[in-house]
């Protein structure tokens, strides 16, 4: 929420989202399960975006990096 260790948390949450999709929503013949599977994959994609770009300018990680320079 404040951007502390955001990339590490995003890796963990993306992994959790993909694993939970594979375990709990693997019945692709059921349309409802397929919708929930795709929802979890989309959430994982959002976390991948956070991994690549970081938490942003106003995060604690950004302030820590600027302070170390």
Protein Blocks (a to p, Z undefined) as FASTA:
>chain_A
ZZpaklmmmmmmmmmmmmmmmmmmmcfkbmklmmmmmmmmmmmmmmmmmmmnonbjkbmk
lmmmmmmZZ
